[in-house]
Amino acid sequence: MRKLTKPHTRWLLALGLLLALGLLGAASRVEASDGMRGDRCVVAEDEYIVEDFYFLCRILEVRGTIDGDLLGIGSEVQILPTGTVTGDIWFAGGRLRVEGTVGDDIHFAGVSVLISDKAHILGDRTDLVALALNVEIMLDAYLPGDLLVYGYQIEVNGVVGGDIDFGGESLTIRGRVGGQIDASVGDWRRDADLPGLPLYNVSFNDPGLIIAEDAFIGGDVNYQAPSRRPIPPGVVQGRIRYEAVISQPDITNIGEADAAARARLLRDYASRVLRDAITLALIGAPLLLLWPDFITQPAQYVRRRTIPAVGWGLVAFMLAFPFSLILIVLSLIVLALLLTISLEQLAIFAGAGMLIGNLAFIAGFGFLLLFMGRVVVSFAIGYLVYRFAFPRPDRSALRRALWALAVGVLVYAMLTNVPLPPLGLILELVTALAGVGAVAMFLRVWFYNVRAAEATPATAAPLPSEPAPVPSFADEYASLPGMDNLPEGFTGFDDD
């Protein structure tokens, strides 16, 4: 399997896994008869299912045989010792525990995946690919192929027959690795300082690369970390290559630092806050001038419908990748047809146009995820602060919005750049999803309104299926106490 040795290529692994998992929902609708849905689902020991099996269950227990792939979403999946899955496993959810027989690769996105010593994984190159907080190869367990993980930690107490490629914080090797290790880990001088997850029986190890004295690694060890940690002699059969990386600032260690380090930490924090605030303000201000509803309305969704906004953002994130893939495949098919019928000049122009279109879609969604979602959340935060600080409304809606944006981007940048690595990452992820989801909800309402305006007269009632819009930024100010029963056209008293 091709090695993913750089952080940005590991992101491709994560995105590819999410792409495949994003297709589960569509697939389960097509093959809904070949699966289960419910709270607790069980494939009985005497059952033999000769097709791919789809599920949407809180808990799934596989005691029988699935002669095909296992695909679905849930809180926990257990492949018990009597259970068999002859194909791939594609699972997104809480915890996956493998104690039975698996015939092909395992793909997982969630909290924790455990390969038990009772597991029987067939094939010489069966891999485990995971986007997870915790991955554990238990004592006496055997994974024949490669282990590719992007998450927080890996524990290898058993045997991995192939290579390990890891991007995260903690990698512990107490067993045997047949191939080489490529890893990016945290600073072993820091403590984990993270609470465990009792629901999934997960406790977090300290960061760094930990290789026990009785471990065995058949190939090279290539790792990136803020500091080098000694590796016991004779354990690694190949070469050891270490690359130093700059550790993310952590305010919890400021008491152990000298005055110069504290000053540098505060200076770096201030520069990051200023950089992010300016970037978001430069994006948000022109939009408030050109299309204010594109920011103000999604901000209201973030405030009033936070959970649905995050859900819509997650759906948009998962569907963007399969849609991009479909666009690319269709473009290649069109180009192939044009070249087949000898329309080379048309193929050149069509290829250029489709390339621009595909890049525009990918860049547009990247802009929404990386910038626009954060601008929307920043405006929502600034709106709350501004409304509390200045309860008397300003007569200029644009001036109100710009002040709210200015306050919001500053507060948002201060919160997301706090030198506490887990906090900043979680805040940025959740707020980006909430912002993108709010924009998707706004565009959905906007589309319904445009369609209703074209299909019905201006005086007709709205369509029954039309989503109800939330109050606008200006409307909410107008509903404040003392703002009703005023003469028509009254906007306030002059300053003089």
Rosetta blueprint (number, residue, H / E / L):
1 M L
2 R L
3 K L
4 L L
5 T L
6 K L
7 P H
8 H H
9 T H
10 R H
11 W H
12 L H
13 L H
14 A H
15 L H
16 G H
17 L H
18 L H
19 L H
20 A H
21 L H
22 G H
23 L L
24 L H
25 G H
26 A H
27 A H
28 S H
29 R H
30 V H
31 E L
32 A H
33 S H
34 D H
35 G E
36 M E
37 R E
38 G E
39 D E
40 R E
41 C E
42 V E
43 V E
44 A L
45 E L
46 D L
47 E L
48 Y E
49 I E
50 V L
51 E L
52 D L
53 F E
54 Y E
55 F E
56 L E
57 C E
58 R E
59 I E
60 L E
61 E E
62 V E
63 R L
64 G L
65 T E
66 I E
67 D L
68 G L
69 D L
70 L E
71 L E
72 G E
73 I E
74 G E
75 S E
76 E E
77 V E
78 Q E
79 I E
80 L L
81 P L
82 T L
83 G L
84 T E
85 V E
86 T L
87 G L
88 D L
89 I E
90 W E
91 F E
92 A E
93 G E
94 G E
95 R E
96 L E
97 R E
98 V E
99 E L
100 G L
101 T E
102 V E
103 G L
104 D L
105 D L
106 I E
107 H E
108 F E
109 A E
110 G E
111 V E
112 S E
113 V E
114 L E
115 I E
116 S L
117 D L
118 K L
119 A L
120 H E
121 I E
122 L L
123 G L
124 D L
125 R L
126 T L
127 D L
128 L E
129 V E
130 A E
131 L E
132 A E
133 L E
134 N E
135 V E
136 E E
137 I E
138 M L
139 L L
140 D L
141 A L
142 Y E
143 L E
144 P L
145 G L
146 D L
147 L E
148 L E
149 V E
150 Y E
151 G E
152 Y E
153 Q E
154 I E
155 E E
156 V E
157 N L
158 G L
159 V E
160 V E
161 G L
162 G L
163 D L
164 I E
165 D E
166 F E
167 G E
168 G L
169 E L
170 S E
171 L E
172 T E
173 I E
174 R L
175 G L
176 R E
177 V E
178 G L
179 G L
180 Q L
181 I E
182 D E
183 A E
184 S E
185 V L
186 G L
187 D L
188 W L
189 R L
190 R L
191 D L
192 A L
193 D L
194 L L
195 P L
196 G L
197 L E
198 P H
199 L H
200 Y H
201 N L
202 V E
203 S L
204 F L
205 N L
206 D L
207 P L
208 G E
209 L E
210 I E
211 I E
212 A L
213 E L
214 D L
215 A L
216 F E
217 I E
218 G L
219 G L
220 D L
221 V E
222 N E
223 Y E
224 Q E
225 A E
226 P L
227 S L
228 R L
229 R L
230 P L
231 I L
232 P L
233 P L
234 G L
235 V L
236 V E
237 Q L
238 G L
239 R L
240 I E
241 R E
242 Y E
243 E E
244 A E
245 V L
246 I L
247 S L
248 Q L
249 P L
250 D L
251 I H
252 T H
253 N H
254 I H
255 G H
256 E H
257 A L
258 D L
259 A H
260 A H
261 A H
262 R H
263 A H
264 R H
265 L H
266 L H
267 R H
268 D H
269 Y H
270 A H
271 S H
272 R H
273 V H
274 L H
275 R H
276 D H
277 A H
278 I H
279 T H
280 L H
281 A H
282 L H
283 I H
284 G H
285 A H
286 P H
287 L H
288 L H
289 L H
290 L H
291 W L
292 P L
293 D H
294 F H
295 I H
296 T H
297 Q H
298 P H
299 A H
300 Q H
301 Y H
302 V H
303 R H
304 R H
305 R L
306 T H
307 I H
308 P H
309 A H
310 V H
311 G H
312 W H
313 G H
314 L H
315 V H
316 A H
317 F H
318 M H
319 L H
320 A H
321 F H
322 P H
323 F H
324 S H
325 L H
326 I H
327 L H
328 I H
329 V H
330 L H
331 S H
332 L H
333 I H
334 V H
335 L H
336 A H
337 L H
338 L H
339 L H
340 T H
341 I L
342 S L
343 L L
344 E H
345 Q H
346 L H
347 A H
348 I H
349 F H
350 A H
351 G H
352 A H
353 G H
354 M H
355 L H
356 I H
357 G H
358 N H
359 L H
360 A H
361 F H
362 I H
363 A H
364 G H
365 F H
366 G H
367 F H
368 L H
369 L H
370 L H
371 F H
372 M H
373 G H
374 R H
375 V H
376 V H
377 V H
378 S H
379 F H
380 A H
381 I H
382 G H
383 Y H
384 L H
385 V H
386 Y H
387 R H
388 F H
389 A H
390 F L
391 P L
392 R L
393 P L
394 D L
395 R L
396 S L
397 A H
398 L H
399 R H
400 R H
401 A H
402 L H
403 W H
404 A H
405 L H
406 A H
407 V H
408 G H
409 V H
410 L H
411 V H
412 Y H
413 A H
414 M H
415 L H
416 T H
417 N L
418 V L
419 P L
420 L L
421 P H
422 P H
423 L H
424 G H
425 L H
426 I H
427 L H
428 E H
429 L H
430 V H
431 T H
432 A H
433 L H
434 A H
435 G H
436 V H
437 G H
438 A H
439 V H
440 A H
441 M H
442 F H
443 L H
444 R H
445 V H
446 W H
447 F H
448 Y H
449 N H
450 V H
451 R H
452 A H
453 A H
454 E H
455 A H
456 T L
457 P L
458 A L
459 T L
460 A L
461 A L
462 P L
463 L L
464 P L
465 S L
466 E L
467 P L
468 A L
469 P L
470 V L
471 P L
472 S L
473 F H
474 A H
475 D H
476 E H
477 Y H
478 A H
479 S L
480 L L
481 P L
482 G L
483 M L
484 D L
485 N L
486 L L
487 P L
488 E L
489 G L
490 F L
491 T L
492 G L
493 F L
494 D L
495 D L
496 D L
